[in-house]
Amino acid sequence: MFDNDNPYAPNNASAMFAAEDERVGFIRRTYAHLFGAVMALIAFEVALFQLVPAATMQGMVATMTAGYGWLIVLGAFMVVGMIARSWANNSTSVAMQYLGLGLYIVAEGIILLPLLYIAMRFAGPDLPMKAAAITGLCFTGLTGFVMFTRVDLSGWGSFLWVAGLAMMGILLAGLLFGFDLGLYFSGAMIALACGYILYDTSNVLHHYRTTQHVAASLALFSSVATLFWYVLRIMMAFSGRD
């Protein structure tokens, strides 16, 4: 779910070197688009729960729990994610940027649907809301830290990318060989998602151009969605032990 392919501007064209009103406007637009993306995802999930039959939901869950089927779904999601990011980073077409963000929201909504169905049916209908609240608190704290300290964490990019590849390798091995990754893997993915939120927030302050608010919001949205996914998985695991 992560990507290190963010075409930042040269330093002399980045938000860091823009006029104060342009920089503040860019940051506001970025987080307004992030909020809009989250609201759009929620609305899309609500619509899916209303429109998708229970039998179809159960079929999606069966695919999710079958190694090769879920492997294909994850592969398709990664391809769609790369396309969406490419569109969102289009510097010549604003419509293409929004199309990329919209495509990613739809893809995220579809891949989240079976997990939400399992959580609401077997662990309680309020569990996703609790996971969303925890995700929101984590995101607010991490964002506040970067905004307050104004630290430049762009050097983390390569390390996060390698860590993401390692996590993906472990995930693929688990799917192919059928072993349970357990809570430690979910905890590691939460740490990785938090690292990406710090990294993405730092890049919003220092390295995106002031016209790249759509691409910046997509990067943050991807990290937040991943954080929510694994927070929910851990909460489901502990709920199942009650």
BAMAR-158166 format. One line per 10 residues: number of its first residue (from 1); their letters; for each residue x, y, z of C-alpha. Coordinates in steps of 0.5 Angstrom, whole numbers. Example, Ala and Ser with C-alpha at 12.3 -4.5 7.8 and 13.67 -1.06 7.14 Angstrom:
BEGIN
1) as) 25 -9 16  27 -2 14
//
This chain:
BEGIN
1) mfdndnpyap) 0 0 0  6 4 0  10 8 -5  16 12 -5  15 15 -12  13 22 -10  16 27 -16  18 33 -11  20 39 -14  27 42 -14
11) nnasamfaae) 28 46 -7  27 52 -10  20 51 -12  18 47 -6  13 50 -1  18 51 4  21 57 -1  14 59 -3  11 66 0  8 65 7
21) dervgfirrt) 1 66 4  2 61 -1  5 56 3  -1 56 8  -6 56 3  -2 49 0  -2 46 7  -10 48 8  -12 45 1  -8 39 2
31) yahlfgavma) -11 37 9  -18 39 6  -17 34 1  -15 29 6  -21 30 10  -25 30 3  -22 23 1  -24 20 8  -31 23 8  -31 20 1
41) liafevalfq) -29 13 3  -34 13 9  -39 15 4  -37 10 -1  -37 4 4  -44 6 7  -46 5 0  -43 -1 -2  -46 -4 5  -53 -2 2
51) lvpaatmqgm) -52 -4 -5  -48 -11 -5  -52 -17 -3  -50 -21 3  -48 -27 -1  -43 -23 -5  -40 -20 1  -39 -27 4  -36 -29 -3  -31 -23 -2
61) vatmtagygw) -29 -25 5  -28 -32 2  -23 -29 -3  -20 -25 3  -18 -32 7  -16 -36 1  -8 -35 -1  -8 -34 -8  -15 -30 -9  -12 -25 -4
71) livlgafmvv) -6 -25 -7  -9 -23 -14  -13 -18 -11  -7 -15 -7  -3 -15 -14  -9 -11 -17  -9 -6 -12  -2 -5 -12  -3 -4 -20  -9 1 -19
81) gmiarswann) -5 5 -14  1 6 -18  -4 9 -24  -7 13 -19  -1 16 -16  1 17 -23  -5 21 -25  -5 25 -18  2 27 -20  0 30 -27
91) stsvamqylg) 3 37 -27  -1 39 -33  -8 36 -32  -12 38 -26  -18 33 -28  -13 28 -28  -10 29 -21  -17 29 -18  -19 22 -23  -13 19 -19
101) lglyivaegi) -15 21 -12  -22 18 -14  -19 12 -17  -15 11 -11  -21 12 -6  -25 7 -10  -20 2 -10  -19 3 -2  -26 2 -1  -27 -4 -5
111) illpllyiam) -21 -8 -1  -23 -5 6  -30 -8 5  -29 -15 7  -25 -13 13  -30 -8 15  -36 -14 14  -32 -19 18  -31 -14 24  -38 -11 24
121) rfagpdlpmk) -41 -18 24  -37 -22 28  -33 -17 33  -39 -12 33  -42 -6 29  -38 -1 33  -31 -4 32  -29 0 26  -31 7 29  -27 5 35
131) aaaitglcft) -21 4 30  -22 10 26  -22 14 33  -15 11 35  -13 12 28  -15 19 28  -11 20 35  -5 17 32  -5 21 26  -7 28 29
141) gltgfvmftr) -1 27 34  4 25 29  2 31 25  2 35 30  10 33 32  12 35 25  8 41 24  11 44 31  18 41 30  18 43 23
151) vdlsgwgsfl) 23 37 22  25 35 15  25 27 15  26 26 7  32 22 9  27 17 11  24 15 4  29 10 2  29 6 9  21 6 9
161) wvaglammgi) 21 4 2  26 -2 4  22 -4 10  16 -4 6  19 -9 1  21 -13 7  14 -13 10  11 -14 3  15 -20 2  13 -23 9
171) llagllfgfd) 6 -22 7  7 -26 0  10 -31 4  4 -32 9  -1 -32 3  3 -37 -1  5 -42 5  -1 -41 9  2 -39 16  -1 -34 20
181) lglyfsgami) 3 -27 21  0 -26 28  0 -19 32  7 -18 31  6 -17 24  0 -12 25  4 -8 30  10 -8 25  5 -5 20  3 0 24
191) alacgyilyd) 10 2 26  11 3 18  5 7 17  6 12 23  13 12 20  10 14 13  5 19 16  11 23 19  15 22 12  9 25 8
201) tsnvlhhyrt) 8 30 13  15 33 13  15 33 5  8 37 5  12 42 9  19 42 5  18 38 -1  12 38 -5  10 44 -10  5 49 -8
211) tqhvaaslal) 1 46 -13  1 39 -11  -4 39 -6  -8 33 -9  -2 28 -10  0 30 -3  -7 29 0  -7 22 -4  0 20 0  -3 22 7
221) fssvatlfwy) -9 18 5  -6 12 3  -2 12 10  -8 13 14  -12 8 11  -6 3 12  -6 5 19  -13 4 20  -13 -3 17  -8 -6 22
231) vlrimmafsg) -11 -2 28  -17 -5 26  -14 -12 25  -11 -12 32  -17 -10 35  -21 -15 32  -16 -20 34  -17 -18 41  -24 -18 41  -24 -25 39
241) rd) -21 -27 45  -26 -24 50
//
